[in-house]
């Protein structure tokens, strides 16, 4: 059903659904019934490696967020933000290591550049939450959101201590993963954004 909805309708639906319905793991038997374009099936349980373009075996809300990462529009941003803040999506696991609610928000903001999406990105600049659980030097929410903002406004993430942290799934949904290379990187990023907002021309 979700695949047949208009992208904006799907995105408007997601927020209330994430807020009202409790998340849960998808029973093993159901994975074979989910259409592959909606849920990218991961390798078998005995080999839980995540291959390119696969998010593993996420929860029910994770499945929806994975779909939003590829098909969502800015209509989903408020609902995703509320879901992240209230932890409505089950945390990542070894078999589903991606923080799909945050990745969906970043992917939509990357596709639909606007002052509105910039504001949604700026809300997360102080968040060090890893986007991939268990990964060495994992990309993080605040650093990845900040890198998007910096590039949009003609600045280099490296100048603010943000370095690339490549991941094939993130790249597949259009998100350039970044991490903070120094303890003060996120502070410098927040100061830049606060100073930019105070300038009349936003430069």
C-alpha positions in Angstrom: 0.0 0.0 0.0 2.7 2.5 1.0 4.4 2.2 -2.4 1.2 3.2 -4.2 0.8 6.4 -2.2 1.8 9.8 -3.7 5.2 10.8 -2.3 3.7 13.7 -0.4 0.8 11.7 0.9 3.3 9.0 2.1 5.3 11.7 3.8 2.4 13.3 5.5 1.2 9.9 6.6 4.5 9.0 8.2 4.5 11.5 11.0 1.1 10.5 12.6 1.9 6.8 12.1 5.3 7.1 13.8 3.7 9.0 16.7 0.6 6.8 17.3 1.8 3.3 16.6 4.3 1.6 18.8 7.4 0.3 17.0 8.1 -3.4 17.1 10.4 -6.0 15.4 9.1 -7.5 12.2 8.5 -11.3 12.7 11.0 -13.3 10.8 8.2 -15.0 8.7 7.0 -11.6 7.4 10.2 -10.6 5.7 9.4 -12.9 2.8 6.0 -11.2 2.3 7.3 -7.6 2.1 7.8 -6.5 -1.6 11.5 -6.1 -2.3 11.2 -2.5 -3.6 9.8 -1.5 -0.3 12.2 -3.5 1.9 15.6 -4.3 0.7 16.1 -7.8 2.0 19.5 -8.3 3.7 21.6 -11.4 3.5 20.4 -14.5 5.5 20.4 -14.4 9.3 23.5 -16.6 9.5 25.4 -13.9 7.5 24.2 -10.5 8.9 26.6 -8.4 6.8 25.0 -5.4 5.3 25.5 -5.2 1.6 25.4 -2.1 -0.6 21.9 -0.6 -0.6 20.6 -2.7 2.2 19.6 -1.5 5.7 19.4 -5.0 7.2 16.2 -6.2 8.9 14.9 -3.1 10.6 11.8 -2.7 12.8 8.4 -1.8 11.4 9.1 1.9 11.8 12.6 1.3 10.4 11.0 -0.1 7.3 8.9 3.1 6.9 11.9 5.3 7.5 13.9 3.3 4.9 11.2 4.0 2.4 11.2 7.7 3.3 14.9 7.8 2.8 14.4 7.0 -0.9 11.0 8.4 -1.6 10.1 10.9 1.2 9.5 14.6 0.7 9.9 17.6 3.0 6.3 16.9 4.2 7.9 14.1 6.3 10.5 16.3 8.1 8.3 17.5 11.1 7.2 13.9 11.8 10.7 12.5 11.5 12.0 15.2 13.8 9.4 14.4 16.5 10.2 10.7 16.1 13.9 11.3 16.6 13.3 13.5 19.7 10.9 11.1 21.3 12.8 7.9 20.3 9.8 6.4 18.5 12.0 4.1 16.4 13.7 1.2 18.0 17.4 1.6 18.3 19.8 0.0 15.8 20.8 -3.6 16.3 23.6 -5.8 14.8 21.2 -7.0 12.1 19.8 -3.5 11.4 22.6 -1.2 12.4 21.4 2.0 10.7 19.7 4.9 12.5 17.0 5.1 9.9 14.9 7.9 11.3 17.9 10.3 11.2 19.1 9.0 7.9 15.6 9.6 6.3 15.6 13.2 7.6 19.1 13.8 6.2 18.3 12.1 2.9 15.2 14.2 2.4 17.0 17.4 3.3 19.8 16.5 0.9 17.3 16.0 -2.0 15.1 19.1 -1.3 17.4 22.0 -0.6 15.5 25.0 0.8 15.6 27.4 3.8 13.0 25.1 5.5 15.2 22.0 5.1 18.2 24.0 6.3 16.3 24.8 9.5 15.5 21.2 10.1 19.2 20.2 9.6 20.4 23.0 12.0 18.3 21.4 14.8 20.7 18.5 15.0 24.1 20.2 14.9 24.9 19.3 18.6 24.0 15.6 18.2 26.9 13.1 18.2 24.5 10.1 17.6 26.2 7.6 15.3 24.2 6.8 12.1 25.7 3.3 12.0 25.9 1.3 15.2 29.0 -0.6 15.9 31.0 0.9 13.0 34.6 2.3 13.5 34.7 6.0 13.0 30.9 6.0 12.2 29.2 8.9 10.5 27.2 11.0 13.0 24.0 12.9 12.9 25.3 16.4 13.9 28.4 16.2 11.7 26.5 14.9 8.7 23.8 17.5 9.0 26.4 20.2 9.4 28.4 19.0 6.4 25.2 19.3 4.3 24.6 22.9 5.5 28.2 23.9 5.0 28.3 22.6 1.4 25.1 24.3 0.5 26.5 27.6 1.7 29.8 27.3 0.0 31.9 26.2 3.0 34.2 23.2 3.3 33.3 20.7 6.1 37.1 20.1 6.6 37.5 23.7 7.7 35.2 22.9 10.6 36.9 19.6 11.6 34.3 17.4 9.8 35.7 14.5 7.8 34.0 12.1 5.5 32.9 8.8 6.9 31.8 6.8 3.9 29.1 4.2 4.1 27.5 2.4 1.1 23.9 2.5 2.4 24.1 6.2 3.2 25.6 7.0 -0.2 22.8 5.0 -1.8 20.2 7.3 -0.3 22.2 10.5 -1.1 23.7 11.2 2.3 27.4 12.0 2.6 28.3 10.7 6.0 30.6 12.8 8.1 32.1 12.6 11.6 33.7 15.2 13.9 37.5 14.8 13.9 38.0 17.0 16.9 36.3 17.7 20.2 35.4 21.2 19.3 34.1 20.6 15.8 30.4 20.7 16.6 30.9 23.8 18.7 32.5 25.6 15.8 29.7 24.4 13.5 27.0 25.8 15.9 28.8 29.1 16.2 29.1 29.4 12.4 25.4 28.7 12.0 24.3 31.1 14.8 26.5 33.8 13.3 25.2 33.3 9.9 21.6 33.6 11.0 22.4 36.9 12.7 23.7 38.5 9.4 21.0 40.3 7.3 22.0 38.5 4.1 22.6 35.2 5.9 26.2 35.0 4.4 
